[in-house]
Amino acid sequence: MKIHRALEQLPQIKNAVITIGSFDGVHIGHQQIINRINEIAQAIDGESVLITFHPHPRIALKPENNSLRLITTLNEKAEVLRAYGVDHLVVVPFTKEFASQSPDEYIQNFLVKHFQPKRIVIGYDHKYGKNRVGDIIYLKNFETKYGYEVTEISPQEVEDIAVSSTKVRNALQQGEVARAAKLLGHSFVLIGKVVKGLQLGSQLGYPTANIKVAEPYKLIPPQGIYAVQVEYDSKVYNGMLYIGDRPTLEKELAQTIEVNIFDFDTNIYEELLKITFIKHIREDQKFDSLEDLKTQLGADKEAALNILPQIAR
């Protein structure tokens, strides 16, 4: 998959079959659309193109509302899309100026000028242009003029996608990462940089890598212990991850994300880790002593090991 971040530098795409949207999570509903554009592209000897926006339109248009939480950051989304066989991922900077285009400008100066599409695959309720007044009927009116064909995603399919997005977020916000994985069609992933921490884990015999997530809108599951797999330097390791504010220390500490990687002893400060959530083990809790915490960590590791060997690498 080729990733493009500048419209003016797009290569000539052969018989482009395009779809447009946020595709947050790239869940099973989105995968139906991706399969559709891939199948059409293969049938017409073309290339599939997924167009997405960054930042998310809601963030760009309503920055004062910080309630949105994303299942996937842009980098995580690209990682997932690569696995589903999209030929081109095009990241379009979403600005108020872009949103203010008329429907005609959106079609002519954005879609046709940059992609020369042969097929456009979108939902029946797809809106675009200033005040979102452009719709699929308006887009179809220009099929003959611009030489493309619009493939409509049925209302039922769109409804399935909307429900799935909501269900994924709800599952993750409840810590039910295994249920979320079924809805996504793949496990929930978090990519973050390793930063310096309190190094308490090392004192307890369970050294952890503290993870900093750069994207403030990234959805973080609730506090607790999770069985995870960690990818570093193209290798995958089992581990357990903690999300919480370390109540046993009896200090007012900010929430932290720490991962204990099993059978691993490498200095990885400032490195990026890809963490795949497999299953929630338990909620966060306060212990009477650090010794009690250490004992519980031993039990947590045992629980994680009982879960993780069942997962194919």
C-alpha positions in Angstrom: 0.0 0.0 0.0 1.3 3.5 -0.9 0.5 6.4 1.4 0.1 9.9 0.0 -0.1 13.0 2.1 0.0 15.7 -0.6 -2.7 15.9 -3.3 -0.4 17.9 -5.6 2.1 15.0 -5.6 -0.3 12.2 -6.3 0.9 9.8 -9.1 -1.3 8.9 -12.0 -3.6 6.2 -10.6 -4.8 3.6 -13.1 -8.6 3.3 -13.3 -9.0 4.6 -9.8 -11.8 3.1 -7.7 -12.2 5.4 -4.7 -14.0 5.5 -1.4 -14.1 8.4 1.0 -14.5 8.5 4.8 -13.0 8.6 8.3 -12.8 4.8 8.6 -12.0 5.0 12.3 -11.1 1.5 13.6 -11.4 -0.1 10.1 -14.0 -2.4 11.5 -15.9 -5.2 9.9 -18.4 -2.7 8.3 -15.5 -0.7 6.8 -13.9 -3.9 5.5 -17.0 -4.6 3.4 -16.4 -1.4 1.6 -12.7 -2.1 1.3 -13.5 -5.5 -0.2 -15.9 -3.8 -2.6 -13.3 -1.3 -4.0 -10.7 -4.0 -4.2 -13.0 -6.3 -6.1 -14.1 -3.6 -8.5 -10.5 -2.5 -9.1 -9.5 -6.0 -9.9 -12.5 -6.4 -12.3 -11.7 -3.2 -14.3 -7.9 -3.5 -14.1 -7.6 -0.6 -11.8 -6.3 0.5 -8.4 -8.2 0.9 -5.1 -8.0 4.2 -3.3 -9.1 5.0 0.2 -9.4 8.7 0.9 -9.4 9.7 4.6 -9.0 13.0 6.4 -6.7 14.3 9.1 -7.5 15.7 11.5 -10.9 14.1 11.9 -13.5 16.6 10.4 -15.3 16.9 13.8 -12.0 17.9 15.4 -11.2 20.4 12.7 -14.7 22.1 12.7 -15.4 22.0 16.4 -12.1 22.1 18.2 -13.8 23.3 21.4 -15.6 19.9 21.7 -13.0 17.4 22.9 -15.3 14.6 23.6 -14.4 12.6 20.4 -12.2 9.6 21.0 -10.7 7.7 18.1 -10.3 4.0 17.9 -7.3 4.4 15.6 -4.9 7.2 15.2 -3.8 8.0 11.6 -0.7 5.8 11.9 -2.6 2.9 13.4 -5.3 3.2 10.7 -2.6 3.0 8.1 -1.2 -0.2 9.8 -4.6 -1.9 9.6 -5.4 -0.8 6.1 -2.1 -2.2 4.8 -3.3 -5.7 5.9 -6.5 -5.4 4.0 -5.0 -4.9 0.6 -5.8 -1.3 -0.3 -3.5 0.0 -3.1 -3.5 3.6 -2.1 -4.2 5.5 1.1 -4.6 9.2 0.6 -4.6 11.5 3.6 -6.3 14.8 3.0 -5.7 17.7 5.4 -9.2 18.6 6.6 -9.6 22.4 7.1 -12.5 24.8 7.3 -11.4 26.0 3.9 -11.7 22.5 2.5 -15.1 22.1 4.2 -16.3 25.4 2.6 -16.1 24.2 -1.0 -19.3 24.1 -3.0 -20.4 20.6 -4.1 -19.3 21.5 -7.7 -15.9 22.5 -6.4 -15.6 19.3 -4.3 -16.4 17.2 -7.3 -14.4 19.0 -10.0 -11.4 20.4 -8.0 -11.0 17.6 -5.5 -12.3 14.3 -6.8 -11.9 14.7 -10.6 -8.8 16.9 -10.6 -6.8 14.7 -8.3 -8.1 11.2 -8.8 -9.9 11.0 -12.2 -12.0 8.2 -10.8 -13.6 5.4 -12.8 -15.7 4.3 -9.9 -16.8 6.1 -6.7 -18.1 3.8 -3.9 -20.0 5.7 -1.1 -23.0 5.4 1.1 -26.5 6.7 0.1 -26.2 9.4 2.8 -22.8 10.6 1.9 -22.6 14.4 2.3 -20.0 16.9 1.1 -19.4 20.5 0.3 -20.3 23.6 2.2 -23.0 23.0 4.8 -22.9 19.3 3.6 -25.5 20.1 0.9 -23.9 17.8 -1.7 -25.3 14.3 -1.9 -25.1 11.0 -3.9 -27.8 12.2 -6.4 -25.8 15.3 -7.2 -22.7 13.2 -7.6 -24.5 10.9 -10.0 -25.6 13.8 -12.1 -22.0 14.3 -13.2 -21.3 10.7 -14.1 -21.4 11.3 -17.9 -19.6 14.6 -17.8 -16.7 13.3 -15.8 -16.6 9.7 -16.9 -17.1 8.0 -13.5 -19.7 5.6 -12.1 -21.1 5.9 -8.6 -21.6 2.6 -6.7 -24.0 3.1 -3.8 -23.7 1.4 -0.5 -27.2 0.5 0.6 -28.9 2.0 3.7 -28.7 -1.4 5.5 -24.9 -1.6 4.9 -24.4 2.0 6.2 -26.6 1.3 9.2 -24.5 -1.8 10.0 -21.3 0.4 9.8 -22.7 3.0 12.1 -23.9 0.5 14.7 -20.6 -1.3 14.5 -18.6 1.9 15.2 -20.7 2.6 18.3 -20.4 -0.9 19.5 -16.7 -0.9 19.2 -16.3 2.3 21.2 -18.7 1.1 23.9 -16.9 -2.2 24.2 -13.5 -0.6 24.5 -14.7 2.0 27.0 -15.9 -0.9 29.1 -12.6 -2.7 28.9 -14.1 -5.5 26.8 -11.2 -5.6 24.3 -11.9 -9.2 23.3 -15.5 -8.2 22.3 -14.2 -5.2 20.5 -11.8 -7.4 18.5 -14.8 -9.4 17.2 -16.5 -6.2 15.9 -13.3 -4.9 14.5 -12.3 -8.1 12.8 -8.8 -7.5 14.3 -7.5 -6.7 17.8 -7.5 -3.2 19.2 -4.0 -1.6 18.8 -2.2 1.2 20.6 1.1 2.7 19.2 3.2 4.8 21.6 6.7 5.9 22.5 8.6 4.6 25.5 9.4 7.3 28.0 11.0 7.5 31.4 8.9 6.5 34.4 9.2 6.0 38.1 10.9 2.6 37.6 8.8 1.1 40.3 8.3 -2.0 38.2 12.0 -2.8 38.1 12.1 -2.6 41.9 9.2 -5.1 42.1 10.8 -7.5 39.6 8.5 -6.6 36.7 10.2 -3.8 34.7 7.8 -1.8 32.6 8.0 0.4 29.6 6.0 3.6 30.1 4.1 4.5 27.0 3.3 8.0 25.8 0.5 8.3 23.3 1.0 11.4 21.1 -2.6 11.6 19.8 -4.8 13.3 22.5 -8.0 12.0 20.9 -6.9 8.4 21.0 -9.4 6.2 22.9 -7.7 4.6 25.9 -9.4 1.6 27.6 -10.3 1.9 31.2 -7.9 1.3 34.1 -6.8 -2.2 34.8 -4.5 -5.0 33.7 -4.6 -6.4 30.2 -3.0 -9.4 28.4 -1.2 -7.9 25.4 1.2 -8.6 22.6 4.0 -6.1 21.9 5.7 -5.7 18.6 9.2 -4.2 18.6 11.8 -4.4 15.8 9.6 -6.7 13.8 9.3 -9.2 16.6 6.3 -10.0 18.8 6.5 -10.6 22.5 3.8 -11.5 25.1 3.2 -9.1 28.0 0.8 -7.5 30.4 -0.2 -3.9 30.4 -1.3 -1.6 33.2 -3.5 1.5 32.8 -4.1 3.5 36.0 -2.9 6.0 38.5 -1.0 3.6 40.8 -3.2 3.9 43.9 -0.9 1.7 46.1 1.7 4.5 46.1 -0.8 6.9 47.9 0.2 9.8 45.8 -1.8 11.9 43.4 -0.3 10.6 40.2 -1.4 11.1 36.6 -2.8 8.1 34.7 0.0 6.0 33.3 0.2 3.3 30.6 3.0 0.7 31.4 3.7 -2.6 29.7 5.8 -5.5 31.2 7.2 -7.4 28.2 7.9 -11.0 29.0 11.4 -12.5 28.3 12.7 -9.1 27.1 15.7 -7.1 28.3 16.6 -4.3 25.9 16.9 -0.6 26.3 14.0 0.8 24.3 13.7 4.4 25.5 12.3 6.7 22.8 11.4 3.7 20.7 7.9 3.1 19.3 6.0 0.0 20.4 2.9 -1.5 18.8 0.7 -2.9 21.6 -2.1 -5.3 20.7 -4.8 -5.8 23.4 -5.9 -9.4 23.8 -8.0 -9.6 27.0 -8.8 -7.6 30.1 -7.5 -9.5 33.2 -8.7 -7.4 36.2 -9.5 -3.9 37.3 -7.0 -1.6 39.0 -6.9 -1.8 42.8 -5.1 -0.5 45.8 -2.9 -2.9 47.8 -1.8 -2.6 51.5 1.9 -2.9 50.6 4.3 -3.1 47.7 4.9 -6.8 48.6 1.2 -7.5 48.2 1.3 -5.7 44.8 4.3 -7.8 43.8 2.4 -11.0 44.7 -0.6 -9.9 42.6 1.7 -9.0 39.6 2.9 -12.6 39.7 -0.7 -13.8 39.5 -1.4 -11.3 36.7 1.5 -12.6 34.7 0.3 -16.2 35.2 -3.1 -15.2 34.0 -1.7 -13.5 31.0 0.5 -16.5 30.1 -2.6 -18.7 30.3 -4.3 -16.5 27.7 -1.6 -15.5 25.3 -0.2 -18.8 24.2 -3.6 -19.4 22.6 -3.1 -16.4 20.3 -1.4 -17.1 17.0 1.5 -14.8 16.3 
